[in-house]
Amino acid sequence: METQAFGTIHGQAVTAYTLTNQHGVRLTCLDYGATWLKLEVPTAVGRQNLLLTSPSFDGYADPRSYHGKTIGRVAGRIGADQYPQPLPANEGTSTLHGGPHGFSTLMWAVQATAEQLVFSRYITSAEDGFPGDIDVKVTYTLTANDDVLIDFDANTDQPTLFNPTNHAYWNLNAGDETIQNHQLMLNSHQRFAVQTNKVPTGELLDNAHGGFDFSHPTDLGAALATMQTTAEKGYDDIFLVAPHTASEPVAKLTQGKLGVTMYSRRNALVVFTANAFGDELDFGEKTSRPYIGIALEAQTAPSAVADPRYGDITLLPGQPRHEQVRYHFEY
Ligand code: FUC
């Protein structure tokens, strides 16, 4: 394990922690936001980072930047009035990615071993505006067979919500190309209809029509071309994950020899293709612009907050919850 100073926030030092496995795959995370900073794989021409990464901490200090960060208590958008107790709003009347003081804005304690980075944090209701004081642990594991596991664990003292995810953006190009030359496969046949504020209505739409069918590996450039007539001009969609076993992937993203395959038991995956990105974010050698990265966010469907047909995101005292997402890399 190696550490590197990575700036400061509110007078506190931010540190980058790097694990390396036997094949030379390197995982780097920050204590701030329990952020996934880099995933580097060895290639014929040197190491290649597969994530969108800002070169300095400035790129992570803004609470509206989510790249690589741990998102919680609740990923995505829920109406601040969809729960019996008011939730902290940060986008009109919605709570986006855990509200204004979500997991992504917090400094986490770190315990590191040769293959794990364990980020832990006690978060009070006064601190982030959700009911209940919670104990949270986010564990990144880099295995000998080129998997990264992210385990999310939580306990609470009062009923609350827990639906965390990671918001890494992928770009498998060595140079400055966008993800338009990538192929995407999703284990999904339906997606959630949303209101204009992007909070789901609870209705499902069929993926078979209009550029949403990724049930086989699909060229993202061609798919994005079909989206140019829409207001979003790309994907920002909550896909319903089809029933599957633990060994069946929920998503696979490839470009040439490089690939990332995601495994998750949860029933939804948000796909966001950075449709309106401009130069407000600095990704170093990757020029921030539309389609410079793709976020694949495994989660329980946000509709579960109000509709038990779509799962259960409640966290109850005495009933700790555990969620996991696994990524496998080919290079
Ligand atoms: C994704 C999208 C949102 C938002 C955020 C940064 O989760 O669903 O629309 O732009 O990322």
Boltz pocket constraint, residues with backbone or C-beta under 6 A from the ligand:
constraints:
  - pocket:
      binder: B
      contacts: [[A, 64], [A, 66], [A, 76], [A, 236], [A, 237], [A, 270], [A, 271], [A, 272], [A, 295], [A, 297]]
      max_distance: 6.0
